[in-house]
């Protein structure tokens, strides 16, 4: 798996968890945006977080292999 994307109603909380606790680095976006791409030490976009909005289902959005 190369990356995963999640849709969350707790965008700021998940952004903080993945950056402060897990240690991913923001590559694109911030807690104020509608989405953010976070990366680890190897890739350029390991995890994408989408802020929930009508039309997007909560949970796993997609993965890349």
MOPAC internal coordinates of N, CA, C and O (Angstrom, degrees):
PM7 1SCF
backbone

  N    0.0000 0     0.00 0     0.00 0    0    0    0
  C    1.4444 1     0.00 0     0.00 0    1    0    0
  C    1.5306 1   108.26 1     0.00 0    2    1    0
  O    1.2310 1   120.20 1   -46.19 1    3    2    1
  N    1.3042 1   117.22 1   133.81 1    3    2    1
  C    1.4659 1   121.33 1  -179.54 1    5    3    2
  C    1.5103 1   113.52 1   -99.91 1    6    5    3
  O    1.2310 1   120.39 1   149.82 1    7    6    5
  N    1.3286 1   116.86 1   -30.18 1    7    6    5
  C    1.4588 1   119.84 1   179.03 1    9    7    6
  C    1.5257 1   110.57 1  -162.17 1   10    9    7
  O    1.2310 1   121.55 1   -13.98 1   11   10    9
  N    1.3239 1   114.65 1   166.02 1   11   10    9
  C    1.4647 1   121.47 1   176.35 1   13   11   10
  C    1.5157 1   108.46 1  -139.03 1   14   13   11
  O    1.2310 1   120.73 1   -25.72 1   15   14   13
  N    1.3194 1   116.21 1   154.28 1   15   14   13
  C    1.4598 1   121.56 1   177.45 1   17   15   14
  C    1.5238 1   108.57 1  -131.68 1   18   17   15
  O    1.2310 1   121.17 1   -45.95 1   19   18   17
  N    1.3358 1   115.37 1   134.05 1   19   18   17
  C    1.4569 1   122.31 1  -178.41 1   21   19   18
  C    1.5187 1   110.52 1  -123.45 1   22   21   19
  O    1.2310 1   120.69 1   -36.15 1   23   22   21
  N    1.3211 1   116.28 1   143.85 1   23   22   21
  C    1.4622 1   122.44 1   171.97 1   25   23   22
  C    1.5198 1   106.61 1  -105.86 1   26   25   23
  O    1.2310 1   120.32 1   -53.38 1   27   26   25
  N    1.3334 1   116.99 1   126.62 1   27   26   25
  C    1.4575 1   120.40 1  -174.66 1   29   27   26
  C    1.5261 1   112.47 1  -135.22 1   30   29   27
  O    1.2310 1   121.28 1   -36.03 1   31   30   29
  N    1.3172 1   115.15 1   143.97 1   31   30   29
  C    1.4667 1   121.07 1   173.58 1   33   31   30
  C    1.5269 1   110.00 1   -84.79 1   34   33   31
  O    1.2310 1   120.25 1   166.24 1   35   34   33
  N    1.3386 1   117.12 1   -13.76 1   35   34   33
  C    1.4741 1   122.96 1   179.37 1   37   35   34
  C    1.5276 1   109.59 1  -110.64 1   38   37   35
  O    1.2310 1   120.56 1  -123.46 1   39   38   37
  N    1.3084 1   116.54 1    56.54 1   39   38   37
  C    1.4564 1   122.09 1  -172.14 1   41   39   38
  C    1.5301 1   112.59 1   -56.28 1   42   41   39
  O    1.2310 1   120.21 1   128.74 1   43   42   41
  N    1.3276 1   117.21 1   -51.26 1   43   42   41
  C    1.4681 1   120.16 1  -177.11 1   45   43   42
  C    1.5259 1   111.37 1   -63.12 1   46   45   43
  O    1.2310 1   120.73 1   139.88 1   47   46   45
  N    1.3371 1   116.20 1   -40.12 1   47   46   45
  C    1.4621 1   120.80 1  -179.74 1   49   47   46
  C    1.5315 1   111.05 1   -64.95 1   50   49   47
  O    1.2310 1   120.17 1   134.47 1   51   50   49
  N    1.3366 1   117.28 1   -45.53 1   51   50   49
  C    1.4610 1   120.37 1   178.95 1   53   51   50
  C    1.5295 1   111.12 1   -67.62 1   54   53   51
  O    1.2310 1   120.20 1   141.41 1   55   54   53
  N    1.3273 1   117.21 1   -38.59 1   55   54   53
  C    1.4654 1   120.90 1   177.06 1   57   55   54
  C    1.5352 1   109.10 1   -58.36 1   58   57   55
  O    1.2310 1   120.50 1   132.84 1   59   58   57
  N    1.3262 1   116.65 1   -47.16 1   59   58   57
  C    1.4602 1   121.04 1   178.83 1   61   59   58
  C    1.5200 1   112.32 1   -63.03 1   62   61   59
  O    1.2310 1   120.02 1   138.77 1   63   62   61
  N    1.3277 1   117.57 1   -41.23 1   63   62   61
  C    1.4564 1   121.36 1   179.57 1   65   63   62
  C    1.5222 1   110.69 1   -61.44 1   66   65   63
  O    1.2310 1   120.36 1   129.70 1   67   66   65
  N    1.3239 1   116.91 1   -50.30 1   67   66   65
  C    1.4581 1   119.80 1  -176.08 1   69   67   66
  C    1.5344 1   113.34 1   -71.96 1   70   69   67
  O    1.2310 1   119.92 1   154.06 1   71   70   69
  N    1.3217 1   117.76 1   -25.94 1   71   70   69
  C    1.4651 1   118.87 1   178.72 1   73   71   70
  C    1.5278 1   112.47 1   -91.01 1   74   73   71
  O    1.2310 1   119.82 1   136.95 1   75   74   73
  N    1.3317 1   117.96 1   -43.05 1   75   74   73
  C    1.4681 1   120.32 1  -175.49 1   77   75   74
  C    1.5234 1   113.51 1   -86.01 1   78   77   75
  O    1.2310 1   119.94 1   142.08 1   79   78   77
  N    1.3226 1   117.71 1   -37.92 1   79   78   77
  C    1.4636 1   121.21 1  -176.76 1   81   79   78
  C    1.5376 1   110.97 1   -92.54 1   82   81   79
  O    1.2310 1   119.93 1   129.25 1   83   82   81
  N    1.3043 1   117.73 1   -50.75 1   83   82   81
  C    1.4597 1   121.82 1  -177.28 1   85   83   82
  C    1.5261 1   111.35 1   -78.49 1   86   85   83
  O    1.2310 1   119.95 1   146.81 1   87   86   85
  N    1.3355 1   117.71 1   -33.19 1   87   86   85
  C    1.4582 1   120.92 1   176.46 1   89   87   86
  C    1.5162 1   116.16 1    97.48 1   90   89   87
  O    1.2310 1   120.16 1  -165.28 1   91   90   89
  N    1.3492 1   117.31 1    14.72 1   91   90   89
  C    1.4613 1   119.08 1   175.78 1   93   91   90
  C    1.5280 1   109.56 1   -72.90 1   94   93   91
  O    1.2310 1   120.92 1   -25.05 1   95   94   93
  N    1.3170 1   115.84 1   154.95 1   95   94   93
  C    1.4538 1   122.55 1  -177.46 1   97   95   94
  C    1.5290 1   110.07 1  -110.10 1   98   97   95
  O    1.2310 1   119.43 1   -46.77 1   99   98   97
  N    1.3335 1   118.69 1   133.23 1   99   98   97
  C    1.4705 1   119.60 1   175.29 1  101   99   98
  C    1.5278 1   110.51 1   -61.96 1  102  101   99
  O    1.2310 1   120.75 1   -51.35 1  103  102  101
  N    1.3151 1   116.18 1   128.65 1  103  102  101
  C    1.4653 1   123.38 1   178.23 1  105  103  102
  C    1.5293 1   109.30 1  -104.30 1  106  105  103
  O    1.2310 1   121.18 1   137.18 1  107  106  105
  N    1.3286 1   115.34 1   -42.82 1  107  106  105
  C    1.4670 1   123.07 1   176.76 1  109  107  106
  C    1.5238 1   106.94 1  -140.73 1  110  109  107
  O    1.2310 1   120.11 1   -43.97 1  111  110  109
  N    1.3073 1   117.40 1   136.03 1  111  110  109
  C    1.4572 1   121.35 1   176.08 1  113  111  110
  C    1.5195 1   113.15 1    89.92 1  114  113  111
  O    1.2310 1   121.89 1    -1.90 1  115  114  113
  N    1.3277 1   113.99 1   178.10 1  115  114  113
  C    1.4611 1   122.19 1  -178.01 1  117  115  114
  C    1.5270 1   107.27 1  -156.67 1  118  117  115
  O    1.2310 1   119.68 1    -2.82 1  119  118  117
  N    1.3467 1   118.21 1   177.18 1  119  118  117
  C    1.4671 1   119.56 1   179.08 1  121  119  118
  C    1.5313 1   113.81 1   -60.86 1  122  121  119
  O    1.2310 1   119.92 1   161.64 1  123  122  121
  N    1.3241 1   117.75 1   -18.36 1  123  122  121
  C    1.4630 1   120.67 1  -179.45 1  125  123  122
  C    1.5277 1   113.22 1   -87.61 1  126  125  123
  O    1.2310 1   119.64 1   167.80 1  127  126  125
  N    1.3211 1   118.29 1   -12.20 1  127  126  125
  C    1.4623 1   122.34 1  -176.31 1  129  127  126
  C    1.5271 1   111.69 1   -86.29 1  130  129  127
  O    1.2310 1   120.79 1    -6.42 1  131  130  129
  N    1.3302 1   116.10 1   173.58 1  131  130  129
  C    1.4613 1   120.99 1   177.99 1  133  131  130
  C    1.5208 1   111.96 1   -84.19 1  134  133  131
  O    1.2310 1   120.40 1   166.52 1  135  134  133
  N    1.3337 1   116.84 1   -13.48 1  135  134  133
  C    1.4564 1   120.82 1   175.01 1  137  135  134
  C    1.5243 1   108.73 1  -154.02 1  138  137  135
  O    1.2310 1   121.32 1   -16.61 1  139  138  137
  N    1.3194 1   115.08 1   163.39 1  139  138  137
  C    1.4621 1   120.98 1   176.47 1  141  139  138
  C    1.5204 1   108.78 1  -148.28 1  142  141  139
  O    1.2310 1   120.97 1   -39.68 1  143  142  141
  N    1.3232 1   115.74 1   140.32 1  143  142  141
  C    1.4581 1   122.27 1   174.23 1  145  143  142
  C    1.5229 1   106.50 1  -107.12 1  146  145  143
  O    1.2310 1   120.92 1   -56.38 1  147  146  145
  N    1.3180 1   115.84 1   123.62 1  147  146  145
  C    1.4574 1   121.80 1  -178.66 1  149  147  146
  C    1.5227 1   108.69 1  -113.97 1  150  149  147
  O    1.2310 1   120.78 1   -33.86 1  151  150  149
  N    1.3168 1   116.11 1   146.14 1  151  150  149
  C    1.4578 1   118.57 1  -179.56 1  153  151  150
  C    1.5216 1   110.71 1  -131.50 1  154  153  151
  O    1.2310 1   122.20 1   -23.49 1  155  154  153
  N    1.3240 1   113.39 1   156.51 1  155  154  153
  C    1.4568 1   121.18 1   176.24 1  157  155  154
  C    1.5087 1   109.67 1   -97.23 1  158  157  155
  O    1.2310 1   120.79 1    36.47 1  159  158  157
  N    1.3068 1   116.10 1  -143.53 1  159  158  157
  C    1.4708 1   120.23 1  -177.46 1  161  159  158
  C    1.5141 1   113.19 1   -93.92 1  162  161  159
  O    1.2310 1   119.33 1   171.50 1  163  162  161
  N    1.3308 1   118.88 1    -8.50 1  163  162  161
  C    1.4571 1   120.84 1  -175.43 1  165  163  162
  C    1.5259 1   112.74 1  -111.34 1  166  165  163
  O    1.2310 1   120.12 1   133.11 1  167  166  165
  N    1.3262 1   117.37 1   -46.89 1  167  166  165
  C    1.4548 1   120.90 1  -172.75 1  169  167  166
  C    1.5126 1   113.98 1   -97.13 1  170  169  167
  O    1.2310 1   121.75 1     4.28 1  171  170  169
  N    1.3320 1   114.25 1  -175.72 1  171  170  169
  C    1.4659 1   120.21 1   177.87 1  173  171  170
  C    1.5172 1   111.75 1  -113.62 1  174  173  171
  O    1.2310 1   119.72 1  -179.56 1  175  174  173
  N    1.2898 1   118.14 1     0.44 1  175  174  173
  C    1.4590 1   121.18 1   178.37 1  177  175  174
  C    1.5049 1   110.47 1  -170.56 1  178  177  175
  O    1.2310 1   120.40 1  -108.49 1  179  178  177
  N    1.3156 1   116.84 1    71.51 1  179  178  177
  C    1.4564 1   121.37 1  -174.04 1  181  179  178
  C    1.5198 1   113.33 1   -76.57 1  182  181  179
  O    1.2310 1   120.28 1   147.18 1  183  182  181
  N    1.3312 1   117.07 1   -32.82 1  183  182  181
  C    1.4568 1   121.19 1  -177.62 1  185  183  182
  C    1.5246 1   109.24 1  -142.26 1  186  185  183
  O    1.2310 1   121.03 1   -50.22 1  187  186  185
  N    1.3276 1   115.63 1   129.78 1  187  186  185
  C    1.4581 1   120.93 1   174.57 1  189  187  186
  C    1.5215 1   107.99 1  -113.47 1  190  189  187
  O    1.2310 1   121.02 1   -48.75 1  191  190  189
  N    1.3239 1   115.65 1   131.25 1  191  190  189
  C    1.4564 1   121.73 1   176.02 1  193  191  190
  C    1.5247 1   108.02 1  -109.92 1  194  193  191
  O    1.2310 1   120.77 1   -48.70 1  195  194  193
  N    1.3212 1   116.13 1   131.30 1  195  194  193
  C    1.4612 1   121.94 1   175.24 1  197  195  194
  C    1.5136 1   108.55 1  -112.64 1  198  197  195
  O    1.2310 1   120.43 1   -46.73 1  199  198  197
  N    1.3124 1   116.79 1   133.27 1  199  198  197
  C    1.4653 1   121.60 1   173.80 1  201  199  198
  C    1.5272 1   107.38 1   -71.55 1  202  201  199
  O    1.2310 1   120.48 1   -47.02 1  203  202  201
  N    1.3313 1   116.69 1   132.98 1  203  202  201
  C    1.4651 1   120.39 1   179.58 1  205  203  202
  C    1.5264 1   110.61 1   -60.14 1  206  205  203
  O    1.2310 1   121.78 1   -40.29 1  207  206  205
  N    1.3171 1   114.19 1   139.71 1  207  206  205
  C    1.4624 1   122.42 1   172.19 1  209  207  206
  C    1.5237 1   106.62 1  -152.37 1  210  209  207
  O    1.2310 1   119.39 1   -21.04 1  211  210  209
  N    1.3149 1   118.77 1   158.96 1  211  210  209
  C    1.4645 1   120.33 1   178.35 1  213  211  210
  C    1.5265 1   110.33 1   -54.50 1  214  213  211
  O    1.2310 1   120.89 1   -43.82 1  215  214  213
  N    1.3073 1   115.90 1   136.18 1  215  214  213
  C    1.4600 1   121.31 1  -178.18 1  217  215  214
  C    1.5221 1   112.75 1   102.37 1  218  217  215
  O    1.2310 1   120.22 1   162.66 1  219  218  217
  N    1.3211 1   117.19 1   -17.34 1  219  218  217
  C    1.4694 1   121.43 1   175.81 1  221  219  218
  C    1.5204 1   108.55 1  -110.25 1  222  221  219
  O    1.2310 1   120.46 1   -47.35 1  223  222  221
  N    1.3199 1   116.73 1   132.65 1  223  222  221
  C    1.4538 1   120.01 1   176.64 1  225  223  222
  C    1.5226 1   109.46 1   -85.52 1  226  225  223
  O    1.2310 1   120.61 1   -39.00 1  227  226  225
  N    1.3212 1   116.45 1   141.00 1  227  226  225
  C    1.4582 1   121.41 1   177.28 1  229  227  226
  C    1.5224 1   110.22 1   -65.63 1  230  229  227
  O    1.2310 1   120.66 1   -34.00 1  231  230  229
  N    1.3192 1   116.35 1   146.00 1  231  230  229
  C    1.4643 1   121.41 1   176.18 1  233  231  230
  C    1.5168 1   112.11 1   111.31 1  234  233  231
  O    1.2310 1   121.71 1    26.92 1  235  234  233
  N    1.3124 1   114.33 1  -153.08 1  235  234  233
  C    1.4609 1   120.57 1  -178.37 1  237  235  234
  C    1.5228 1   110.08 1   -67.66 1  238  237  235
  O    1.2310 1   120.24 1   -56.09 1  239  238  237
  N    1.3170 1   117.14 1   123.91 1  239  238  237
  C    1.4635 1   122.70 1   178.90 1  241  239  238
  C    1.5273 1   110.14 1   -89.96 1  242  241  239
  O    1.2310 1   120.53 1   128.98 1  243  242  241
  N    1.3371 1   116.60 1   -51.02 1  243  242  241
  C    1.4671 1   120.93 1   176.24 1  245  243  242
  C    1.5222 1   110.71 1  -167.71 1  246  245  243
  O    1.2310 1   121.16 1   -13.19 1  247  246  245
  N    1.3084 1   115.38 1   166.81 1  247  246  245
  C    1.4646 1   122.11 1   172.76 1  249  247  246
  C    1.5206 1   108.03 1  -132.05 1  250  249  247
  O    1.2310 1   120.91 1   -21.23 1  251  250  249
  N    1.3116 1   115.86 1   158.77 1  251  250  249
  C    1.4658 1   121.15 1   176.08 1  253  251  250
  C    1.5167 1   109.13 1  -119.48 1  254  253  251
  O    1.2310 1   121.29 1   -39.07 1  255  254  253
  N    1.3223 1   115.14 1   140.93 1  255  254  253
  C    1.4594 1   120.32 1  -178.62 1  257  255  254
  C    1.5162 1   109.86 1  -119.28 1  258  257  255
  O    1.2310 1   120.10 1   180.00 1  259  258  257

